Amino acid sequence: MLWLCIRLPALERAALTRLAVWSQQWSSWVSLGACGNDDRSNEEQSANPEADCWLWLEIGASLKLFGGVSALRSNITCALEALGHEARTAIAPTPQAARLLTRTREPRCTSDAAALRARLSPLRLELLDLPAVALTALRSSGFRHIGQLLDLPSDSVAQRFGPEAALYLQRLCGEAIEPMPAVPFPRHYHARVEFGHEVLQATALLFPLQRLLWELQGWLRAADRALQHCTLVFEHHGRADTGLTLRCSLPSRDAAQWLALARERFHSFTLPAPVRALHLRADEFTAPAISQADFFAQEAQHSQLLHQVLDRLQARLGTHCMQRLHTTADYRPEHAWRSIATTDASPQSVTEASSNDATPRPCWLLREPRPLITAPRLIAGPERIESGWWDRGDVARDYYLAQGADGARQWVYQDLRNGIWYLHGLWA
């Protein structure tokens, strides 16, 4: 096994737990260390932090997936910086050794169990996670380096400095197994950030929201899920909370995409009252929409970009300002489609239906068919449509592809009841 330890400044328990869940995008086994005082010396700093938090990730099973130890450690460090955390990482075959190495200078990576003792031996004794009484007794006995203590038999260490010290050294070198309980994965994502002062403008919420969305992206990657909507809850002082829902047409877990939707939505959104805290909630998840790249064509990528543009327009203008065309169960061209809201995706879209229809249809359908004075020049056809008897609007037509006098392609039909020719559509 190979452990990566993340050392963080003091965090609230809820924030540290969310960060542990976020870390599961790189490892299926993440263990959480309690916050506690750290009064031991650091080889790089003269002043020690008052408190530290610890996370352990078992990365031995993830190395091949993420390109090796260096690449994985670099990815985790960069992701932590994007979240605004000043973290220090170290890698070792045992959890305690990885924790100890976070207090040392580079290199803080020892992946070989056989070389672990050689890496620990020259380090100062004060780096050990032992009680102050035990460290004082060791210094009084003339010990200065960890290697001097490791050379002693375990029974002698237990007799002179206590069984806890002996067990700690055994776990440090991998001679004893240390239980590392894994952090359970929650069913929902709820995050909250509280402000030091009330926020008056919606755009001022984008900066704290960006951090929450990056955290949500890691959460979704760890769960291998995506979402199509999430809720922002604004907490006010002295009045009920208000909310705002962000939606996208395709399942997504891209923080940049969700932030772009929020920016467009906040452009025309006015806060009902000053905000003292922001909640981000996501309760419904689905499989991610991952498109496979094509060497010769990029229809999937273009379709995904189109959906992102439409989502941003909808966020800026509102759902009532955007409509989409959908088919209906009617063969008459003027009744075969209708416009609905973009959020209503239950019927089949015209684009999807046209791709499965062997008979082509023009892009421009006239509102009212226009009678033709002379018979058109026919190119292809006919296609007979007889329908509408149930609503007393029955028709009997033969449709053709024709060419006009100006060379334009036309969609015409002949009414089988009176023999008159009509222009019904034009091709782009």
N, C-alpha and C positions, 0 to 999 in steps of 0.2 A: 504494500500500500504506500501511497505517496500523498502527503498532506500539504496543502497550501494554507497558511495562516494569514489572516488579515487583521492588522492592528489599527484600531480607530480611536479617535477621541471620544469623550463621553457622549453617549446617545441615550435618548429615552428608550425604554424597553420595547414600546410598540414600534418605534422607528427601526431599532436593531432587528426585531423579528421580521419586519417587512424587507429589510436588506438581506436577511438570511434566506427568505423565500426568493427574492430577486436573484440571489447567487446560484440558485438551482438550475439556471439556464446553462451552467457549466459543469455541474456535478449533481448526481442524484443523492449524494450524502453530504449534507451540510449540518454542522453542529454549531451551537450557539454558546459563547462564553459569557458569563455574567460580568457586569461592570464591577470594577474594584479598584482600590487604590494601588498605585504602582510607585513605590518609593525607591526602586532600584536604579543603579547608575546606567547611563547610556553612553556608549563610546563616541557618539556623535554630538550629543547635547550636554550642556552643563546644567540645564534646568530640566527637570522631569515633569511630565504632565501629571495633573492631579488624579486623573482616572483614565482608564483605558477600557475599550470593548474589544472582544475577540470573536472572530468567525473562523471556522475550520472547514475547508473543502477537501474531500477526498478526490484527487484529480488523476489517480493512476489509471482509472478506466476511461478517462476523457482525453488522454494525450493524443491518440491517433486521430480522433475526430477534429481536434483543434490545432493540429500541426506541431505538437511537441511542447516541451516544458516552457521554453522561452516565449513562443507565440501565445500560449495560453495565459501565462503570467502577464504579458504585455497587454493582451486584450482586457483582462480583468482590471488592471491598473488604469488603463485609459477610460474604461466604463465607470469606474469609481470617481475619477476626476470629472467626468461629465455630470455626475450626480452631485458634485460639489463636496466630496469627501476627501480629506487629506489622510490617506491611508498608507501604511507600510506593509509590504508583503514579504513572506519568506516561505521556502519549500524545504521539507525534510521528510524522512521516512516515518517519523513519529510526531504526534501532535505537539508534545511538549518541546521537542527540539525545534520544530517550526516556530513555535511561540518564542522561544529563547532567541532564535536568529533574527527576529524582527527588531531586537534591541542592538544589533551589531551593525558594523559597516559591511559594505558589499565585499565579497559575494554573499548573498543570503539565500543561496540555493544549493542544497546538497541532496541529490536524488539517489545516491548510492549508500545503502545501509552499511557497507564495509568501511566507507570513508567518513561516516558520521562521527565516530569517536575521535578521529584525527582532526576533524573540523572543530569539535567542541573543546578539545584538550587545552589549546593555548588561550582560551577566553577567560576573562576575569571571573572570579568566584561570585561577585555581586550580581551577575546576570542570572543566577539560578533562582528559581521560584520557590525559595525556602523562607520560613519565618525568620524575622530579624534576630531572634534568640539563637537559632541554629547558625546563622551566618556569623554572628559575633563569636560563637564558640569555635567555629572553623578558623576564623582569622586568629583567634587566640592560640589555636593549636599550630599555627604556622602555615596554613593552607592559603595559597594565593591564586591558583589557577584550577580550572575545573578538572583538568587531567589528573592532578594530584589526588583529587577526591575519587575519581573513577578508578584509580589503581588500587584502592582499598577493597578488601573483600566486603560483600554486602552485609554479612553478619557483623563485621566490625563497625560499619556505618550505623546499622540499626542499634547496636549496643551503646555507641558513644553519642549519637545524635538523634536517636529515635527511629522507630519503624517507618514513620511517614517520610523521613528523609531518604531512607533506603528504597522505599517503594517508588518515590519520585525519581530517583536516579535510574532505577530499573526501567521505568516507563520512558525516561529520557533517551535511553540507549536502545529501546525496543526489546528489552529482556522480559518485560511484563506487559500484558495487554491493558490498555486504558479504555474504559467504556466511553463512547462518544455518541450520545443519543442524537438521532436525526431530527431536524425541525420538520414538523408535519406541514403539508401543503394545504392552504385554505381553499374553500370552495368559491369564495367571492373576494373581490379586491376592493378594499375600502382604505383610503388614505386621507389624512387631514393635515393641513399646515395652518398654524396660527400666526397672525401678524402682530408685530409690536405696536402698530398703530392702525387705525382704520383706513381702509383703501376706498377712495372716492371714485376712481375711474376704472372702467372694465379693462382697458388695455394694460393697466398696471398689474393685473393679475397674470399676465402672460409669463412673466419670469418665474414665479413659483409654480405655475401650472406646467411649464416646460420640465421642471425637475420631476414632478409627479408623473408626467407622461413617459419620461425615460424610465422611471421605475416600473410603470405599468408595462412598457415594452418588454423589459426583462422578465416580468412576471408571466406575461403571455408566452414568451419563448420557453420559459421553464415548463409551462403547462402544455406547450405545443397547441395553443388555441389562438383564436382571434375574436374580434368583436365588431359589431356594426353600429353600436350606439353605446355611449357612456353618459353619465349624468354629473354635472357640476352643481354642487349645493353651496350656496352663499349663506354664511352665518352672520346675522346682524345682531346688534345690541338693542334689546328692548322690543323686538318684534320677531315674527315667525320667519323661519328660513325660507329662502327662495331658491329656485333651481333653473337650470338650463341644460338641454339635451343636445349633444353633438351626434350627428349621424353621418354614415358613409354608405354608399350603395353596395360596395363589396366588402367582405370581411377583411380586416386589416389589423396589424399590430405594429405599424410603423409610427413611432412617436412624432416624427417630423410631419407626417401627413395629418395626424390629429391636431398638432399644434397649428398647422396652416388653416384647418377648419375653424379652430377656436379664434384665430386672428381675424378671419373673415366675419365670423359671427359677432365678435366684440366690436367690429367696426361700426355697426349700427345698433349696438345694444347699450342701454342705459341702466345702470344699477339702480334698483328701487330704493336702496338705502346704503350707507357705508358698510363695508364688509370687514369683519374682524377675523374671519377664518374661512378657509376654502376646503371643501371636501371633493374628492373624486371617487365616484362609485361605478363599478362595473359588475353586473350580476348575471348577465346572459352571454354565453360564449358559443362559438361555432368553430368548425375546422378552418384553418387559414386558406385563403385563395392564393396559392403559389402557382405562378405561370411558368411553364417550361420554355426556356430560350430556344429559338429556332435559328439555325445557321443562315438560312436563305431568306426567311420571312420573319416579320416581327409583328404579326397581327395581334397576338396576345398582349405584347407589351404596349402596342398602340391603343388597344381597347382599355387596358388598365389606366393609361394616362388620360384617356378620354373620360373615364369614370371619375378620376380625381378632379379634372377640370369642372365637370358637372357638379360634383359635391361642393366645390368651393363656390360656384355660382349660386347653388342652392343655399349655402350657409350665408352668403352675402345678401341675396335678394329675398330669401324665404321660400318655404315649400309651396306657397300659393302662387308664386310667380313663375314656376316651372311646371311644364306638362310633358307627358310622353304619349306616344301613340301606341295603342294596343288593338289587337284584332278582336272581332266579335264573330259569332257563329252565323254569318250571313254571306251568301255568294254575291249579292249585289255590291258593286264596287263602292257606291256612295254610302252604303251601310256597313261595310266590312271593317271599319275601324272607328275608334273614338279616342278622345284625349282624356287622360286621367292624371291624377297627381303622381309625382315621382316616387312618393313613399308607398304607393299602392302597387305592388309588384305581383299580384295574384294572377291577372290574365297574361296571355302570351303577347310579347311585344311584336310590333310589325316587322322589325328587323329579323327577329328569330323566326317568325313565320315565313317571311319571304325567302330565307335561306333554305327552308325545307320545301318550298313550293316550286314545282317544275315550270309553271307558267310565269313569265316575267310581268312586272307591273311598273307603270311609269312613276317617276318621282313627283310629278306635278299633276294632280287630278283636279279638273275644273269643278267649281262649286255647282254649276249647272251645265249639263251637256249643251253644246252649241250646234245648231243645225248647219249642215254643209249644203252650199248651193249646187256644187258639182260633185260627182262621184270621185272619191279619192283614189290615189294610185296605191294599190295594195301590195304589200311586200310579203306578209306571212299571215296565216290564219286559216280558217276561223276558229274561235273559241266561243262555244254557245253557252249562254247563261240564261236559265229560266228559273226564276225564284220569286219569292215574296207573296205567294198566294194567301198566306195566313194573316197578313195585315192589310189586304186590299191594295197593295202596291206591287202586284206581280208584274214582272217584265219578261220579255222574250227577245233576246238580242244575240247577234253574231258579232264578236269583237275581232278586229284585225290590226296588224301593225302596218301603218301606211307612211307615205312620204309626201310632205306638203310641197307647194310650189316653190318655197324658199329652201327646200332641201331638209327641213326639220322632220324628225321622226315623230309621228303622231299615233295616238291610240284612238281608233274610231270604231264605231259599231253601226250596224244596220238594224233598225227596229223591224222585227219580223211581222208586226201587225200592220204597219202602214208603209213599209219599204223606205223610209227616210233615213239618210245617213247623218250621224252625229259625231262631233269631236268631243271626246271625253277626257283625254289626258295628253300630256306632252312629255317627251323624254329629254332628260338633261343632256 
